[in-house]
Amino acid sequence: MGKRVNIQYSINLDDLPKKILEMVAETYIRLEESVKTLEKVSTKNEESILTLEVIDNVSNCRDKLIDVDVALGDISNLISSYVNFKSQENDPQPEQSQNLTAPDAQRLQDLITNFKDSMNSDEVTD
């Protein structure tokens, strides 16, 4: 199996279903290829099963199944991302209140003064 690389690109949202269907079709073809490879192996008899050809066939099948698994993961991620996008689109974040009030400066000043007074009275009592 060759090295893999993740890439990112954008497509028109209307084209996403078609792209996913294309990916599913390509994945299905890879899966069928792996089944055909296993069919070759299954037709072997006891005298011909322990060969390098069978090792190659099994290895080839495993590589195709890895490709299928990766492709199915990609398909799943794309659909999940789309579903998340649509759910955020349909459930907009609540707008923050435009009437945020600033804290009462005098009240804060009184609290600070009271705190300082309590600290000073603690020092005197110690």
URZIFEN-V634514 format. One record per backbone hydrogen bond with DSSP energy under -0.5 kcal/mol. NH is the residue of the N-H (numbers start at 1). CO is the residue of the C=O. E is the energy in kcal/mol with one decimal. If there is no record, write none. Layout:
# URZIFEN-V634514
nh:co:e
NH:CO:E
NH:CO:E
This chain:
# URZIFEN-V634514
nh:co:e
15:12:-1.8
16:12:-0.6
16:13:-1.0
19:15:-2.3
20:16:-2.6
21:17:-2.5
22:18:-2.2
23:19:-2.2
24:20:-2.5
25:21:-2.3
26:22:-2.4
27:23:-2.2
28:24:-2.5
29:25:-2.0
30:26:-1.9
31:27:-2.2
32:28:-2.6
33:29:-2.3
34:30:-1.9
35:31:-2.0
36:32:-2.5
37:33:-2.0
38:34:-2.1
39:35:-2.2
40:36:-1.7
41:37:-1.6
42:38:-2.6
43:39:-1.1
43:40:-0.6
44:41:-1.6
48:45:-0.9
49:45:-1.0
51:49:-1.5
55:51:-1.8
56:52:-2.6
57:53:-2.5
58:54:-2.9
59:55:-2.7
60:56:-2.8
61:57:-2.4
62:58:-2.6
63:59:-2.3
64:60:-2.1
65:61:-2.4
66:62:-2.2
67:63:-2.2
68:64:-2.3
69:65:-2.5
70:66:-2.6
71:67:-2.6
72:68:-2.7
73:69:-2.1
74:70:-2.3
75:71:-2.5
76:72:-2.6
77:73:-2.6
78:74:-2.4
79:75:-2.4
80:76:-2.6
81:77:-2.6
82:78:-2.2
83:79:-2.7
84:80:-2.7
85:81:-2.5
86:82:-2.8
87:83:-2.4
88:84:-2.0
89:85:-2.1
90:86:-2.1
91:87:-0.9
105:103:-0.7
108:104:-2.2
109:105:-2.4
110:106:-2.4
111:107:-2.2
112:108:-2.4
113:109:-2.5
114:110:-2.7
115:111:-2.3
116:112:-2.7
117:113:-2.7
118:114:-2.3
119:115:-2.2
120:116:-2.6
121:117:-2.5
122:118:-1.8
123:119:-1.9
124:120:-1.8
125:121:-1.8
126:122:-1.3
